[in-house]
Amino acid sequence: MPDKDTREPTPELPANETVPPAAAEAVVASGPDVIARYLKLLPASPGVYRMLDADGSVIYVGKARNLKARVSNYTRLGGHTNRIARMIACTAAMEFVSVRTEAEALLLEANLIKRFRPRFNVLMRDDKSFPYILIARDSSAPQILKHRGARNRKGDYFGPFASAGAVTRTINMLERAFLLRSCSDSVYESRTRPCLLYQIKRCSAPCTGEIALDDYGRLVDEAVRFLRGESQNVRIMYRKLMEEASAQLEFERAARFRDRLSALAHVTADQAINPENIEEADVFAAVQEGGQTCIEVFFFRTGQNWGNRAYYPKADRALPVEEVLDSFIAQFYDDKPVPRLILLSHDVPNRELLAEALCIKADRKVEIRVPQRGTKSGIVEHAVNNAREALGRKLAESSSQRRLLEGLAERFGLAAPPRRIEVFDNSHIQGANAVGAMIVAGRDGFVKGQYRKFNIKSENLAPGDDYGMMREVLTRRFKRLVLESNEEEKKDDGIVGVVKEAASNLVALAAAAAGASPDEVDDDDIFPDRPDLVLIDGGAGQLAVAREVMADLGLHDICLVGIAKGPDRDAGREHFHFPGADRPILLEPRDPVLYFVQRLRDEAHRFAIGSHRTRRAMAISANPLDDIDGIGARRRRALMNHFGSAKAVSRAGVEDLKAVDGISAEMAQRIYDHFHERRS
């Protein structure tokens, strides 16, 4: 854990003071000079250091067994790779954290990299949490469900699974095998008769007493045993029970055990390859090609393969695959449980240190191996083949995407292929629960982390006013962009701008010293915040609204295109409207660029409809009792069980409300006043 934070303040000037050129040279030092100022204060102990640029943004996070020795390496003027030279030249300040051991430094480094996402570190592009199967034990009849996020609910967790689809399929099979309930606690407590799942033999209906809670508990225990890897024992038990029931001529009971055996067979068969001697392990296989790295991760739990996922970390093209894999694994387990065994395709530089750090995190022994022969070697080789195939598909898609962007620039008259495309659409039903949506695409396809939805807030819009909704969405999106741009310009006008210019010059000098061209040092991987092309799902009317918004905000350099379907709304005959054009243009029916734009438009449509449905579902399921101060889940459940509906509660008198368990006279009066005031 961190012991102390050692920082040296950077020179600051009063807010209104300008910097003459001579003074600027005195304030702005080169990267090595800036780093050298910290050496005399640094301890010769383990720790983590952060490099910051002129804006104060973290550009690199590193760990060290000896902070003083490691940082002193950055003060040398030569002998660095082009990437390190650029990083040093951009450094305007540093921050340090001392820790007790190098293993703690490794864990803290991974945490800070995921938090700050520095551009000179290896970064995980996909950081979504993995789904788990949870058997929740916070009620009398445990529930089986899919779970993501913090594991703070009481129960048994099984995973991780590679995808939500794998969890859903497994839960469906487990329902058939063990008849566990998957309904929410509120549904379970309010049922008066069995639901459809009981009728189709996927639930034993403990909600209505169709099965005793003790018998249901035994089903839960059998499911837990199966998920913990005792599948063979569970199958033997069911086979024995089936044979006993058949011998006693209880054929219906025997048929139930037969159906459970069949469901269990589907569960185990759906796990693809199931190595016999791997009980709990993660397999990492890395492949490099074309300047990109693919890391394929396989998950094995309870002797079964629970899926795999491909990652494409952002890393400098010059880094070897071993270093990329080393940094990736440390970040990967920053917020995920660690298995007992980790198998690697390459021997990473910090393998022993990584194992020590993961042992500290997991509080038990963790083994990291690079198998050379046997079953484990075959599993790793299988993962490497999958990584190679995934990277091949990725490179092919990237090449195709690049050609499509070039074609898009040619058709729409852009000076260069767009790096960022934004598409806007609205969704509503006669103006109700209106939602605006923005999707973003770039050279790597859809950038879903940049998607945004806008709940329409204007109260003076007429129902179904698509033009007004589009105006609100575009104004909110681009007004924020303008404000952020203005803040950046203010920084560039002051001392930060001087520092930026000096750092830029140093980067050019470092590139020249390393024999690199200017194109090689431009950080082209940074995804821009400002779009080059904006597509509006609509015709000339929506495009006119977009032009007015852009003109009001002073944005004249962003290309606007309206996409409208033809007179018969036939896909493939879309009309493209441009500002200032006399009439729209059409693309050839089989033009790949047309298909590409249709995909963009359809993705915006999908995202808008999904956001609208979510908002509508929330409005439908909203309970008026939630608006009353002091009404929590327990009192709301008591009121609903007593009166049957929120509408009946609104009609009840004070005396009737007082008769409900947990409702005092004061609370009954508050509930009555709430609905009485609403009616008047």
PyMOL commands that set and color helices and strands:
alter all, ss='L'
color gray80, all
select helices_A, chain A and resi 21-27+31-36+39-41+67-73+82-90+102-116+164-178+185-190+196-199+206-208+213-227+231-247+251-269+321-332+351-362+374-412+448-450+466-493+495-513+518-521+540-553+592-621+624-627+633-643+646-651+654-658+665-679
alter helices_A, ss='H'
color red, helices_A
select strands_A, chain A and resi 2-7+47-52+58-64+93-99+132-136+143-147+155-158+281-289+292-301+304-311+341-344+367-369+421-429+432-442+445-446+452-455+533-537+559-564+575-577
alter strands_A, ss='S'
color yellow, strands_A
deselect
rebuild
show_as cartoon
